[in-house]
Amino acid sequence: MIMPEHLTGFLLLHAGFRAEFGRLAAACANPRDDAHEELLEEQLALVLDLLHAHHAHEDAGLWPTLVGRAPQAADRLAELESEHSGLDPLLAAASDRGVPLAERAPTLRRLHELVNEHLDHEELAAVPLMLRCLTLDDVEADRRQAMDDFGRRRAPVIFGWLASSADAELLSRSYADLPAVARLLFRLFWWPAYRRRFTRLYGATLPANALLES
């Protein structure tokens, strides 16, 4: 059995997905200019790629592991996998650069609604199973897979996006889990850079954060 804090990375990623499709829907409805549109396309592609990787990992690895250890939960987990499939057409539509970005904004609004509903269901149905059935080795393997999905070059932007989406408690736990060198890089370079990116993306300023800027 693991503890809730061992699922910090998993829940941090959920927080990022919960926030970003709504932000993107609002911004994509009326891009300011070509440069803004291209930055929005880049951010959208990043989030869609990570959501696809997250779902693929759950379907191919996490859910079968949980079913193997808690066979009585098979139907619940099959429902979650079916929800992944149900989201696929919207994800494909959102990623179609042949359609103007403003015309994809309603798709992103619908994705925001459905992704949040799905994550509510997942956290209710799967997280208790994960706490009961996973081991620390499982969690560490999941963490390594997530880092592979991030990629070294994309990590600063991804960590910034996730930090911009987390509540104070989740952010504090996540930040504490980083190696000391990564915490230093985040505070000095990655977070300031992401605050500037956020302003370019969404025309707003992320509030100062004492944890990340001390």
C-alpha positions, 0 to 999 in steps of 0.5 A: 500500500502506498500513501496519497503523497506518492500519487502527487505526480499523477494528480499534478498532471490531472491538475494541468489537464483540468485547467489548460483546455479551458484556458486554450478555449478562451484564447483560441477563440480570438488569437491576436496575430499570427505569432500568438496563433502559432504559440497557441498551436504549440501549447495545444499540441503539447497538452494533447500529446501528453494527454494521449500518452497519459491515457495510453499508459493507463490503458496499456499498463496501469489498468491491467496492473490494477485488474491483476491485483483487484479483479473485482474492479475490472468493470470500473476500470473498463469504464474509464478506458471506454471514456478514453476512447470516447474522448479520441474524436474530440482530441483528433478534432482539436489537433486538426490544423487544417481547421482554423484555430478559432473554429476549434475553440468550441471543441476545446470548450467541450474537451474542458467539460468532458476531461474534467468529468472523466478526471472526476470519475478517475479520481473517484474510481481509480485513485483508491485502487491505486493507493491500495494496490500499487507499490513504491516500485510501481510508482517509481516506474510510472514517474520514469515513464512520465519523464520519458513522455515529457522529454528533456527539451520540453520539461521546463515548459511542462513543469511551468504549465503544471505549476501554473495549474496546481493548488498550493498544497499539490504544488508544494508537494510536487516541488519538494519531490524535485531534485535539488538541482531541478528546484534551483533551475525551476526557481531561477529560470523555468518558472520566470520563463513560463510566467512570460509564456503564460502572459503571451498565451493568455494575456494575463499575469500569473500571480507571484508565488512565494514557494517558487520565487523565494 
